[in-house]
Amino acid sequence: MLPDGGADDEERWLAEGIAGVQQNAFYMHRALDSNNLKDALKYSAQMLSELRTSRLPPHKYYDLYMRAFDELRKLEVFFREETRRGSCSVVDLYELVQHAGNVLPRLYLLCTVGSVYIKSKEAPAKDVLKDLVEMCRGIQHPLRGLFLRSYLSQISRDKLPDIGSEYEGSSSLASSVTPSHVHLLDDVLLLGQLCFRHHCPFLISGLSASAA
C-alpha cells in the first residue's frame, strides 16, 4: 500500500530517488572507465536500491525505473566487454552478482548478466531464462515485481529460444509450443496478476498488446 502523501510529496520522493540513481551512476561510470568490476557492482547495486521504494505511485515509479534502465544498458555493454576480453568468464560473473546487495538490486543485475550469458551461448537460453523467471518470483511486492518482470522481458525478447532461432539449442521442444512461448505466457500471466493486485488496468492493456 502506498503511503499517504500529496503531489508535492510524490515529486520530492521522485526527485530524491532520481538523485540517488544519478549519484551512484556517476561512481559506477568511473568504475566502468577504469575496468573496476568490484566497484561497478557495488555502485550499480546501490543505484538499483532506489527501486526498492514503496512511496511512489506507478507512473512516478516508472520515471525512476527508466533512469535506472538506461544505466543498466551501459552496464550490460561493460559486462559483455569484460567477458569478451577474458577478464571474467560469464559463468563466474553470473555467480558473482548473486552475492550483490539486497534481493531486488541483485535480481536486476542477474537479469542484466543473464542477457550476456544467453548471448554467449555458454548455456541453453531456455535454462537461463527459466532460472531468471524462477528467481524473479521472489519479489512479491506488486509494483516492484511488475517492473522487474518487465525488465526481464525487455532484455530477453531478442534472445528467446524459438525453433529456428540462433538460441534454440539442441533440446528444443518438438511440439508447436516453443520454449519462448512458455516463457512469454508465464511472464504475461504473472505480470497480469501483479497488475490486478496493484490496480493497474492501463498496464494490463499494454501487456495484452505486447502479447498479441
N, C-alpha and C positions, 0 to 999 in steps of 0.2 A: 504494500500500500504506500502511495506517495505521501510525503509529509505535507502538512498544511503550509501553504505559502502562496503569496500573490505573485503577479507577473514580475515585480521588481526583484523578489527573492529568487525566482527562477533564473532571471537574467544574471544575477550575481553568482549563483551557483554554476551556471554555464560558463561565465567568464573565468571563474576560479578553476574549473575543470580544464578549459582550453589553455589557461596559463600553465597549469601543471603539465599538460601534454607538450606544450611548446618548450618549456624549460628542460624537461627530460629528453625531448627530441634533440635539443641543441647539444647536450652532452653525448647523446647516442651518436649523432653525426660526427663529433670529434673522435669518438671511439672507432667508428667506421673508417674515417680517414686515416687513422693510424693502425688499422687492421687489428684492433684490440677486441677480440671476441668476448672476453670476460666482461669488460665494461659495456660493450654493446648490449649484451644480455641483461646486465644489471640495470642500465638506464631504460632499455625498452620495456622491461618488466615494471619499472616504476612508472613509466609513461602509461602503460596499459592498466595500471592500478586505478587510474582516474575513471575507467569504465565500470568500476565496482560501485559507483554511486547509486543510491536509491532515491535521490532527491529530485531528479529531473523527469518531466513528462516525456512521452515517446518522441515528439517532434524535436525537442531540445536535446534529448539523448542522442538522436540521430546526428545532430550537428557535431556533438562531441565525438561520436563514433567515426564520422567521416574524417575528422582531423587525425585520429589515430590510424585509420585505414590508409591514408596517404603515406604516413610514416612507415607502416608495415610493408608497403610495396617496396620502399627503398631498402628495408631490412632484408626482404626476400632476395633482392638482387645481390646484396652483400653475402648472404648465405650461399647463394649459387656460385659466386666467385670464389668464396673460401673453399668450397668442396672441389671446384674445378682446378684450383691451384694445388690441391692436395694438403692444404693447411689443416683441414679437419675432414674426416670422412662424413658423409651424410648420415650414416648409421650412428656414429658417435655423436653427431650434432643432435640427432633425434632423441638420443638418450640423455644428452646434456640438458636440453631445455625442459625435460621433465622434472628437473630439480629447481626450476626458476620461480621465485616469488610465490604469490598466492595462486589459488586454483584458476581464477579467471585469466590473469595475465599468462599463466603457464599454458593454458589451452589455446589462447591466441597465438602464442609462439609455436606451439606444437603444430597448429594448422599451417602456419607460415613455413616451417621447416618441412612439414608433410608435403606441401606443394613441390618443394625442391626434391624431396625423396621420391615422389611419384615420377617426376620428370627425369630423374637419374635412371629409372628403371632397375634399380638395385633390389627392388621388392615389387611384387604384383600390386598394381594400382588398387585392385579391389580389397586387398588385405590392409593396405594403409588407410584407405577410406573407411573400411569397417572399424578399424582401430580408432580413428578420429571421431566417427559418429558415436561410438560407444562412450568414449571419454567425454564428449560434449554433453552427453546426457546428465553428467554430474552437476551441471548448472541448472538448478530448479527455479531460480528467480525468473519470472516470466519475461521481463524486458531484457535483462542481461542474456538470458538463454536465447531469446529471439534473435538478437543481433550477433551473437556468437555463431549460431547456426547459419545466419545469413552470410557471415564472413566465410565459413567453411564452403558454402555453396558457391560463392563468388570465386574463391581461389581454386576450386576443383572443377568448375564447369567445363574447362577445356582439357581436362585430363581424365575424363570418365572412361572406364574400360568397356566401351561399346564393342560389339562384334565388328571386326574390320578396322577398329581404331588402332593406333600405334601402342595404346596402353591395354589392349585386350588381354594379353598374356596367353599362356599355353593352356590354362584351365578355365577357359570361358564357358559360360553356361550354354548348353546345347539347345535349350528351349528358346522361345521367342522373347522371353523376359530376360533382358540382359542385366549384368551387374549394375550398370549405371541407372537403369530403370528402378531397380530395387533401392539403390541409394537415393535417387531423386524422390521416389514415392515415400520412403521412410522419412526423408528430410521435410517434405511438404506436410506430411501428417503431423509431425511433431511441431513444426512451426505453426500450423493451424491451431493445435491445442494451446500453444503458448499465447497466440493472438487472442483466442477466445477467453482465456483466463485473464488477459490484460485488457480486454475490451478494445481491440484494435481492428475494427471491421475494415478500415481503409487499407491496412496491411494485408488482411486476408484476401481482398480483391486483387491486390498486387501479386500475391502468391499464386492465385488461380491463373492469372495471365501468364506468369512465368512458367507454369507447369503445362500450359496448353500446347 
